[in-house]
Amino acid sequence: MEKQRSEEKTQPNRIDIIRTVKTPLGFFTLVVLIVEAILGITANFSQGADRTYLVIGMIVLIFLLIIIVAILAALRPEALSGKRPIEVTSKLNGKLSSSERIVKYRELIEREIRDSLLINFNVPAGYKPEISESGKFIFGFCYPEDWAFSKFPEQVRYGAAYDTTSAEKLGFTRNINIVIDNLTDNNIDLSEYYQASLAQVLAFIPNSNLVFKEEDFIFQGLHATRWRIDWKPNIEMKQVVSNYQIVAADKEKKNVYNISFTTTQEDFETSRKLFDNIAATFRIS
C-alpha cells in the first residue's frame, strides 16, 4: 500500500518535470542534473581512484555545459529559447518587389511575436488550449477539457467556450466569451476607454446592477479593468445572471480584448475560482 502511494506521488512529479522542458537550454540543464545525480550516487559507493574520477567527471560536465551555453549565447542566442532565426535570404529578396518584401517581413515578424508569446504557454492539467491563428489577434488561452468551443465568423467576436454540463445543473450554460475590438487611435487614454465601455454595457443591458468594479487592474502585465454586472435577461426567467468581465488592451494598443464570464448569480461565487483560473492562462501579445 505504501509502495503504491509512493508511486502515485512520484508519477505527477515526473510529469511536472517533463512539462518544464520546453527549450534546448532546459533540456541541457535537465540532462546535466540527471547525470550529476547518477554520478553523485555512484561516487558515494566508490572509493579511491574511482571516486576521484567520478568527482572530476561531475566538474567537467558542469564546465562543458557552461561552454556550450556560452557558445550558443554568442553565436545563436535564439537557439537557447527554441526559436528559429528570422531571416529572408538575399536570393529571395532579389525576387520580391518592395511591397512584397514588406509583407514578407511583416509575416515573419508576426510569426516571431507569436513564437515568443506562446513559447512558455503552459496548459494546466485538465485543460485544453485555444491559440489564435490570425495575425491580427496574437493570443492564446486554456479552458476545461469537458467544455466545448465555438469560433465566431464575425471579425470582432473571436469565440466562446461553454460548459456543456451546466445547463442541467443550473438551468443556464455558463460560458466565457472573447470579443476583440480594434483601436483605431493608439493614443487613446485606456482608463477613459474602459470607463466608456462599462457605461455602454450598463446602458445596453436593462435593469443591470454593477456589483463591483476594479480599475488599474494588471492583467498578464497589461493595463486592464474588470467588473461584475448582475441582471435578469427577461421577466419569465427566474435566475439572475452574473457577468464577470475583464477588458485589456495589448501592448501596442492595437486591439482590446473583452473577456467575459457568465453564469447564474447563485453559481457565481462557486464558479469565480474557475473563471480566474481560465483568465490566468491567457497570453496576449
C-alpha positions in Angstrom: 0.0 0.0 0.0 2.8 2.4 1.0 4.7 1.5 -2.2 1.6 2.3 -4.3 1.2 5.7 -2.6 4.9 6.4 -3.2 4.5 5.6 -6.9 1.4 7.8 -7.2 3.3 10.8 -5.7 6.3 10.2 -7.9 4.4 10.0 -11.1 3.0 13.6 -11.1 6.4 14.9 -10.1 7.9 13.2 -13.2 5.2 14.6 -15.4 5.7 18.1 -13.9 9.5 17.8 -14.6 8.9 16.8 -18.2 6.5 19.7 -18.8 9.1 22.2 -17.7 11.4 21.2 -20.5 10.3 23.5 -23.3 13.7 24.7 -24.7 17.1 23.3 -25.6 18.6 25.1 -22.6 16.0 23.4 -20.3 16.8 20.0 -21.9 20.6 20.5 -21.4 20.0 21.5 -17.8 17.8 18.5 -17.1 20.3 16.1 -18.6 23.1 17.5 -16.6 21.1 17.3 -13.4 20.2 13.7 -14.1 23.8 12.7 -15.0 25.1 14.6 -11.9 22.7 12.7 -9.7 23.8 9.4 -11.1 27.5 10.2 -10.8 26.9 11.5 -7.2 25.1 8.4 -6.1 27.8 6.2 -7.8 30.6 8.2 -6.1 29.0 7.5 -2.6 29.5 3.8 -3.2 33.0 4.2 -4.7 36.4 4.5 -3.1 39.9 5.6 -4.1 40.7 6.4 -7.7 37.2 5.6 -8.9 35.6 8.2 -6.6 38.2 10.8 -7.8 37.4 10.1 -11.5 33.7 10.4 -10.8 34.1 13.8 -9.0 36.3 15.1 -11.8 33.7 13.9 -14.3 31.0 15.9 -12.5 33.1 19.1 -12.5 34.0 18.6 -16.2 30.3 18.1 -17.1 29.3 21.4 -15.4 32.1 23.3 -17.2 31.1 21.6 -20.5 27.5 22.8 -20.2 28.8 26.4 -19.4 31.0 26.3 -22.5 28.1 25.0 -24.7 25.7 27.7 -23.4 28.3 30.4 -23.8 28.9 29.4 -27.4 25.2 29.3 -28.3 24.6 32.6 -26.5 27.4 34.2 -28.6 26.5 32.7 -32.0 22.9 31.6 -31.9 21.1 33.2 -28.8 17.7 32.4 -30.2 18.5 28.7 -30.1 18.6 28.7 -26.3 14.9 29.5 -26.2 14.0 27.1 -29.0 13.4 29.8 -31.7 14.4 29.8 -35.3 16.1 32.9 -36.6 14.0 35.3 -38.7 15.8 35.7 -42.0 15.0 36.4 -45.6 17.8 35.3 -47.9 19.3 37.7 -50.4 18.2 35.3 -53.2 14.6 35.6 -52.1 14.9 39.3 -51.6 16.0 39.7 -55.2 12.8 38.0 -56.5 10.4 40.2 -54.4 9.2 43.7 -55.0 9.5 46.3 -52.3 5.8 45.9 -51.3 6.1 42.1 -51.3 9.2 42.3 -49.2 7.4 44.4 -46.6 4.6 41.9 -46.5 7.1 39.0 -46.1 9.0 40.8 -43.3 5.7 41.6 -41.6 4.6 37.9 -41.7 8.0 36.8 -40.3 7.8 39.4 -37.5 4.3 38.3 -36.6 5.5 34.7 -36.5 8.3 35.7 -34.2 5.9 37.5 -31.9 3.6 34.5 -31.8 6.5 32.1 -31.1 7.8 34.4 -28.4 4.3 34.8 -26.9 3.5 31.1 -26.8 6.9 29.5 -26.1 6.0 29.5 -22.4 2.3 28.8 -23.0 1.5 26.2 -20.3 -1.6 24.1 -20.5 -2.7 23.1 -17.0 -3.8 19.5 -16.3 -7.4 19.0 -17.2 -7.4 22.0 -19.7 -7.0 22.3 -23.4 -5.6 25.2 -25.4 -7.1 27.6 -27.9 -4.5 29.6 -29.8 -5.3 32.3 -32.3 -4.2 31.5 -35.9 -4.9 35.1 -37.1 -2.1 37.6 -37.5 -4.5 40.3 -36.3 -5.0 38.7 -32.9 -2.0 37.1 -31.2 -3.2 35.4 -28.1 -4.0 32.1 -26.5 -5.8 30.7 -23.5 -7.0 27.4 -22.0 -10.3 26.1 -20.9 -11.5 22.9 -19.2 -11.4 19.7 -21.3 -15.1 19.0 -20.8 -16.1 22.3 -22.2 -16.9 23.0 -25.9 -15.6 25.8 -28.0 -17.1 27.7 -30.9 -15.3 30.3 -33.1 -17.4 33.1 -34.4 -17.3 34.2 -38.0 -17.5 37.9 -37.2 -14.3 39.8 -37.1 -14.8 41.4 -33.7 -16.1 38.3 -31.9 -13.5 35.7 -31.6 -15.3 32.8 -29.9 -16.9 31.3 -26.9 -16.1 28.3 -24.6 -19.0 26.9 -22.7 -19.7 24.3 -20.0 -21.9 21.7 -21.7 -23.0 20.1 -18.4 -24.0 23.2 -16.6 -27.4 23.6 -18.3 -28.8 20.6 -16.4 -27.4 21.7 -13.1 -28.0 25.5 -13.3 -30.7 25.9 -16.0 -28.1 28.1 -17.7 -25.0 27.4 -19.7 -22.0 29.1 -18.0 -19.5 30.3 -20.6 -16.6 32.6 -21.5 -16.8 34.9 -24.5 -13.9 36.6 -26.2 -14.7 39.8 -28.1 -11.9 41.8 -29.7 -12.3 45.5 -30.6 -9.8 47.3 -32.9 -8.4 50.5 -31.5 -8.1 53.0 -34.4 -6.5 55.6 -32.2 -3.3 54.2 -30.5 -3.0 57.4 -28.4 -6.4 56.8 -26.7 -6.5 57.0 -22.9 -7.2 53.5 -21.8 -8.8 54.5 -18.5 -11.3 56.7 -20.3 -11.9 53.9 -22.9 -12.6 51.4 -20.2 -15.0 53.7 -18.4 -16.9 54.3 -21.6 -17.0 50.6 -22.3 -18.6 50.0 -18.9 -21.1 52.8 -19.4 -22.0 51.3 -22.7 -22.6 47.9 -21.2 -24.8 49.3 -18.4 -26.8 51.3 -20.9 -27.2 48.3 -23.2 -28.4 45.9 -20.5 -31.8 47.0 -18.9 -32.2 46.7 -15.1 -28.5 45.9 -14.7 -26.7 46.2 -11.4 -23.0 47.0 -11.1 -21.8 44.7 -8.2 -18.1 45.7 -8.3 -15.5 47.5 -10.4 -11.7 47.4 -10.2 -9.7 49.9 -12.2 -6.0 49.9 -12.9 -6.1 46.1 -12.7 -2.9 44.4 -14.1 -3.9 41.5 -16.3 -1.0 39.4 -17.8 1.2 42.5 -17.4 -1.3 44.7 -19.3 -3.3 47.7 -18.1 -6.8 46.4 -17.6 -10.1 46.8 -15.7 -12.7 44.4 -14.5 -16.2 44.4 -13.2 -19.2 42.3 -12.4 -22.8 43.1 -13.5 -25.9 41.2 -12.5 -29.2 41.4 -14.4 -32.3 39.5 -15.3 -32.4 38.7 -19.0 -36.2 38.6 -19.2 -39.2 38.6 -16.9 -40.0 34.9 -17.4 -36.5 33.8 -16.4 -36.2 33.1 -12.7 -32.4 33.2 -12.5 -30.4 36.4 -12.2 -27.4 36.3 -14.4 -23.9 37.4 -13.4 -21.4 38.7 -15.9 -17.7 39.0 -14.8 -15.8 40.9 -17.4 -12.0 41.7 -17.9 -11.1 44.3 -20.5 -7.4 44.7 -21.5 -5.6 46.3 -24.4 -2.5 44.7 -25.9 1.0 46.2 -25.6 0.8 48.2 -28.8 -2.8 49.3 -28.2 -4.0 47.8 -31.4 -6.7 45.7 -30.0 -8.8 45.5 -26.9 -9.7 42.1 -25.5 -13.1 41.8 -23.8 -13.1 38.5 -21.8 -16.5 37.9 -20.2 -17.6 35.0 -17.9 -21.3 34.4 -17.5 -23.2 32.2 -15.1 -26.2 32.5 -12.7 -26.0 34.8 -9.7 -26.3 31.8 -7.3 -23.4 30.0 -9.0 -21.1 33.0 -9.4 -19.1 32.5 -6.1 -18.7 28.8 -6.9 -17.5 29.5 -10.4 -15.4 32.6 -9.7 -12.3 30.5 -8.9 -12.7 28.6 -12.2 -13.1 31.8 -14.1 -10.0 33.3 -12.6 -8.1 30.1 -13.4 -9.1 30.4 -17.0 -8.2 34.0 -17.1 -4.7 33.2 -15.6 -3.9 31.1 -18.7 -4.3 34.0 -21.1 -1.3 35.1 -23.1 -1.8 38.3 -25.0 0.9 39.9 -27.2 
